[in-house]
Amino acid sequence: MNGSGPISLGKLLRASGLGTPPVADGITVGGLACDSRKVRSGDLFFALAGSVTNGAEFLRQAASAGAVAAVVQDGASAGASSGTGFLPLIGVPDAREAMARIASAYHGNPSGSLSVAGVTGTNGKTTTAWIIRHLCDTVGRRCGLIGTIRHILPGREEEANRTTPESLELQTLLTEMRDGGFKAAAIEVSSHALVQHRATGINFDAAVFTNLSQDHLDYHGTMEEYFRAKSLLFTGLAGQAAKKGRAVVNSDDRYGRRLLDILPASVPVITYGQGSNCAFRASAIRPGAEGTVFRLDAKGRSYLVRTPLIGLHNVLNTVAALAAVSAMGLELRRAVAAAASIPQIPGRLQRVPVRRGFQCFVDYAHTPDAISGVLKSVRAIGAGRIITVFGCGGERDRAKRPLMAAAAEQGSDHVILTSDNPRGEDPAAILRETAAGFRSKSHEIVADREEAIRRAVELARTGDIVLIAGKGHETYQDISGARHPFDDVRVAASAMGRLESGARGEEAVR
């Protein structure tokens, strides 16, 4: 199959490795849907876990809209079968996994026609994926991008709603890349996506592990479960039939070393980092305000790498990307040359222009390790004080809140704690829980984020660095379920403009 047109349900199920139940005989599938409100005539409907908890309601809606059959979780079919308008039901052990495999088969396995890199980890996914795309594009292998900020497709870009889309959308995006003439794809793969099988059915040429630190425990519960979720991307390489995917692993990271211990022997490994045994090793790192220079030892040769990105964390992200594109078949010498023109990645140590003698950066750092890492990076390029503005999002891992405060305090000379995306939580309660991590008096709390950013800019003096952390590329603030326009970069630039015009506070941090 090569795609996306009407197909026999039996043939589709066989191509997905799901067998052919008698109920599939004589049924033709014209499309796929997992939202009963979006079902069109001829669609195969997927009743995902939870969607049958209210009886057969969603199945009835799908049948009324013209669905020809439904895939349901084993055990759910009997309770949901009545009143579905004679909608044939196909029971499977895991409806999400079946949906991903069927979506890949329906579109003719688009990842098999592309060089695909998947990137996972707590921090660095976005930057590494953007670098991979840039390196591929620069050496002539047109590359798409699926990730946190936006999806880059042939002839268009679209805003991303989540880091990794649902499998039906993900396979559709890969199909658009393949059919539009792209030869490669870089995909950010979240831990949620791995647990929910969104990336199942994708054949990866390279799977990159950046690092692991505390985050998303509201979903995974423990660090062990979080690690197990991340490891699924790599252990899954052993089951790929179409490609020999390579695991690109940061062996400087302790969870990276654990991952190396559990990988099947059949999975080829490329290690990277600063350790002497790394296959791709960075050393002689020279940081600067305009970028970084370092030495890369890989594949029996040494290279001088120049990148406009700042910070040790971005050195590791760059090395990870270079190792990944090498696994994808790019010539390393040309990829190294392309690193010199890596573009600014939105919200990732993004510089806000200012004519005064201090610097201002906006960064997405929203975990304790990310804040610590980015503060070390900016400390290396400036001799003045660091003034940090940050907050913690609502309805997310609450345990990391005081840890983020401690990390911000340790790496800064002054911290301004403010709101991030409180969502449905009480902003004041989030601030209290976060402030519990402070140990000194070198901080203040300014709940209004715009006021907090203006305060930081007013405090800055020549040689200082203002870091605004947490929201990065986001252009909204989520308050009580409503998204209000808010862009850290624009707000900071506006504060700079007020400063330039003379609206400057007189109080400074001593």
N, C-alpha and C positions, 0 to 999 in steps of 0.2 A: 504493500500500500504506500502511496506517496501523497496522499492526502486530502482531507478536509471536505470530501464530497459524500453523497449518500453511499452507505455501505451495509451489507448484511450484518445483522447483530451477531449471528453465529461466527462469521468470519472475524469480526472485531474482537469478540471475546477470545477466540483462539489465538489471535495475534497478540493479545494481552496476557496470554498464559493462564487464562481463567477457565478453560474448557468450554463445552457447549451444552448447556442444559436444554432439555426439550422445549422449554418455553420460548427459546430464541428462534425456533424454526419460523421462517417466512416473514420475519420482521426486518424492515429496513430503517436504519438510523440516519437521520439527516443533520443532526447536531447534538451537542452535549450541554447540559445545564445542571446546576446544583442549587439554584434559587427558583423556587416554584413560581415566583412572580415574573421570572424572565424566560420561562419555558415557551418555546415555539412549536408549532405543529411539526411532528417528526422527530423531536428530541428524545434522547435517552436521559432520564432524570436520575440524579444521585441523591438519595435520602441519607444525608450524613448523620453521624451520631448526634443525637439530640433533636433532630428534626422530626422524629416520630414520637417524641415524648407526649405530644398532645393528640395521640391517636393517629388517624389516617388523614388529618387535615391537609398536610402538605402534599401527600400523594393524591388526594382528591383534586386539589388545585392543579397539580401537574397534569393529571389525566384530563381535566376539563380544558386545559390549555393546549392539548394535543400531543402530550408525551406518548411515545409508543411502548415504553417499558421503563421500569425503575430498578436501580441497583440499591439494595438495602442490606443492612448489617444482619448477619445470621442471628436468629432469635427475634428480630423485629418484624419479619415478614408476616408471621402468623397473626400477630396482633394488629397489623396495619392493613391487612388484605381486604377487609370488608369495606364496602362502600367506595372503592377506588375507581369505579367505572370500568371494571374488568381490565385494569392496568396490569400487565404481566410483571411479576416481581422476580428479581434474580438475587438470591441470597449469597453473600460473600462474607468471609471472616472479618475483613476490614474494608469498609466502604470507601474510606479516603485513599487507601493504598490502591484499591481497584480503580478508583476514579483517575488517579495519576497514571496508571499503566494504560488504561483505556484511552485517556487523552493523548498520550504519546503515540499509541497505535493509530488512533483516528487521524492524526496529522501526519502519519508516515514517518515517525521517529525523527523529528527535525534536528535533534541534538547529534544524530549520527552524521549529519551533513555539515556540521559546524565544529570548529575547534572550540571547546567549552572549558572555561575555568570557573570553578565554584570557590567562593571565599567565605570562610566562617571564622568566628572568634568573638570575644567580647568587644575588643577595640580594634580599629584598623580595617574593618571590612570595606567600608566605603572608599577610603583612600586607596587601598590596594586594588580594588576592582576598577576604579577610575584610572589608575596607573596602567593596569593591564590593558584596558581599552586604548589608552593613548599610545602605548608601545606598539600594539598591533596595528593601529591605524597609521602610525608614522612610518612603519616599514612596509606598508602596502597591503596589509591584511585587514580589510574593513571589518570592524568589530562593533557589535551592539553591547548595550549595558542594561542590566536589570538590577535595581537596587533602591536604597533608602531615599535618595534625593529625587531621581527621575529615571525613566526608561528612555534609552536612546535607540531609535529604530531607523530603518531606511527612510530618509526624507522627512522625519518628524521626531519630536520628543514629547513625552507626556509626564505629568507629575505622578509620582508614586504615592499610593495610599498606604503601603506597608513595605517593609524591607523585601520580603519574598512573596509574590502573589500566590493565590490559590492555584492548584495545579492546572485547572482548565485555562486560566488566563496565562499562566507561565508557558504552557505548551503553545498557546496561540501566539504569544510574543516571539517565541523561538521560530515558529513557522513563518511569521512575518519577516524575521531576519533572513531566514533561508531563502524564501521566495523573493526577497528584495535584493538579493545578491551579496549579502554579508557572508563572510567566511568564518567569523569567530564571534563568541559571546562571553562576556564576563558577568557573573551572577553573584550577588550577595545572598548567602544562604543562612537564614536565622535558625536559632535552636528551635523556635516554635515550628518553623517550616519543616524541619527534619522530623520532629516528633509527629507532625501531622501529615507526613508523606507528601508534602507539596512538591519536593524535588525528585521523588521516586519516578523512575522511567527516563531520567536524563542521563546520558552517557557523558561523563566528564573526562577530559584529557588531563586536567590538573585539578586537584582539590587542595586548597590552601588553608592551613590552620595558623592564625595569627597569634593568639594568646587566649587565656581564660582567667577571669577574675570575677569577683562577686557582682552579679546582676541577674535580673529576672527570677529571683528566688520566690517571688510572688506566684510565679507559674510553675517552676520546676520543684520548688520545695527545698532542695538541698543542693550543695555544690556537686555531689556525686551524680545526682540526676541530671544536672546541667551539663556536666562533662559527658555523661552517657549520651545525651542528646546530640552534642557536638560531634562525638565520635562516629555517629551513624553515617555521616557523609563519607568517612574514610573507610570504615569497614565495608560499606556498600560498594566500594570500588572492586572488591573481589568478585562480585556477582555480575559485573558488566560483561555482556556478551560481545558488544560491538567494538569496544575499545579497551586498551590496556591503560587505565588511568593511573596517574602518579600522585602520590601524597606528598605535598610540599609543606613541611612541618617546621615551625620555629622551635628548635631544640634548646634555645636559651630559656624558654618558658617551662616551668615544672610540669604543667599539664601537657605540654607538647612532648616532653620526655615520656610521660605516662602513655600518651597516645602511641608513641613508637613501640612501646612494649606490648600493646594489644593488637597491633595491626597484623592481619593475616600475612603469612610469609609470601604469598603470591602478589602482594601489592608493592610495586616499586616505590622507593622512598627517596626524596630529595630533602635533606636538612638544610636549614639556613639560620643565620644568627651571627654572633661574634665569637662563638666558641671555636677552638682550634680544629675540632673535628667536623665542622660544618662543611657540607658540600658547596654551599654558597656562603662565603664568609666575608663580613664587612670589618674593616680595621682602618687605622689611621684616619679617624673621623675628624674633620675640621669644620666646626659649625660657624655660621656667619649670619648676619642680619638679612642678607639677600639670598641665602641658600646654604647648601652643604656640599662638601667634597669628601669623598672617601675612597678607599681602595676596596675592590672586590676581587676575591680569589675564587675562581670557579672553573670547572672543566679543564684543569691543568694550566690555566693562564691567569694573569693579573690584569685588572682593568682599573682605570681612574674614572670614577663616576662623579659627574656633576649634576646636581639637582637643585631646582629653585625652592624645594620644600625645606622647612626648618625642623630641626629636632631629631634626636636619636630614634624616637618612635617612627618617624618618617623615613629614616635610613632603613629600618627593618621592613617597613611597608614597601619601600622601593626594591629591596633585595628579594622580598617575597614575590613581587610582581615579575622581576627579572627571572627568577627561578621558574615561575609559572609559565611565562611565555617561552622559555627554553623548552619546557616539557611539552608545550603546544607546537614545537617545531620551528620557532623563530631563531634566526642566527643571533647569538648572544652579542656579538660585537656591534651589530646594528641596533639592537635593543638598548645597549648601554649608551650609545650616541643619542638615541631618542629620549633618554631620561633627562637630558639637559633642557628639554622644552616641555616638561610636564606642566600642564596648566594649573591655575589656582582652582582648588576643589572647594565648592561652596560650603562655607561654615566649618572648614577644617583649617584651623590657624589662619583664618582669612584676615588679611591686613585691612584695617580701615584707614584710609588716607587722612593724614593730619599734617598741617604745616608747622605746628609747634615742635618742640624738641623731645617729645615723648612718643611712644608707639602704642597702638591699640590693636588687639586681635580679638576675633570672635571664633569660638571653637565649640564643637558639639560635645566635648567631654562631659559625661554624665554618670560616671562611675568613680569610685575612689582611685583606682589605678590610673584611669584616664586623666583625672585631674592632676594627680601626682606627676604623671609622665609629661603632660603639656607644660606644667609649671617648671619642671627641670629643663625643658627645651627652651622656654623663653628666658629662664635665668642664664642660660649659656650664651645668650646673644646680647644681654644688656647688663650694665653695671649699676643701674639705679634700682629703685624700689619696684616691687610688683604689687599692684592693686587688683584684687580679684573680685569679680561679681559672679555669684552663682546661686542656684536654688535647686530644689529637688521636686520632681514631678509627683503628682498625686496618683493614687491607685496603682502604684508600682512598688517594688521591693522597699519596704520601710526600713529594713535592717541596715541598709547601706547609707541611710541619711546621716547619722552622726559620723560615720566613717568618711563621708565626703567632706564634712566640715573639718574633721581632723586633717585630712589630706590638703585641703585648701589652706588651712591655717599654717601647716608645716611648710608649705612651699611659697607662701606669700608674706609680704610685709604688712599688708592690711587687707581684710576681707569684708566685703559687703554682702550679707546674706539677703536674698530676695525671693520672690515667687518665680516659679518656672511655669509648668502647666499643672495647676492644682486639680484640674478635672473636677470630679465630684466631691473631693475632700475639702475640708475647711483649711484655707491657706494659713491661718494663724496656727493651727495644730501642726501643720507640716513644718513651719518655721521653728516651733518649739522643739519638735523631735530632732530636727537637724542641728539646732543650736546646742543641743546637749553634747555634741562632739567637740565643741570649742574648749580650750584649756587656758587661754590667755585673754587679754582685753584688747587685742589688736583686731577687733572686728566690730561691726555695727549691723543692725538689722533695719533694712528699708524695704518694707513689704511691696510697694509699688515698683515694678521692674524698670519702668521708664525713669522714675526718680532715682533709682539705685544706679543706673547707668550714668545719668547726668552727674550724680554725686561723685562717682569714680573719676569721670573726666575732669571735674572741678578740682579734685584733689591732686591730680597728676602734675608733676613738675618735670623739668628737663632731665632726660635720661631715664625716666620711669617707663614702665610697661603696664598698660591696663589690659587685663584678660577678662573677657565676658564669656562665661562657660555655660554649657548645658543645652542650649537650643540650636546653636549652629545655624544651619540652613533654613530652619523653620520660619515661616512667615505668618504665624498665628500664635495666639496664646489660648489654650483650652481652659475655660473657666465655666464650671457648672454645666458641662456638656456642650457649650457653645464655643465656636472658634472665632476669636476676635483678632483682627489684623494686628500683627506685631512682628517686627523684624529687627533683631538685635543690631545688624549692620546699619540699617537706616536710622534707628534711634541713636546709635553711637555717632554716626555722621552728623545728625542734627545737633547733638550735644556739642560736637566739635565746632560746628558752624556758629553756635551761640557763643562758644568760647572765643572763636576768632573775632567775633563782632564786639567782644568786650563783656559779655554776660558771664563773668567768671567769679566763682566764690573765692573768698579770701582765706578760708580755713584750710589748713593743711595737716596731714598726719605727721606728727613729730616723731 
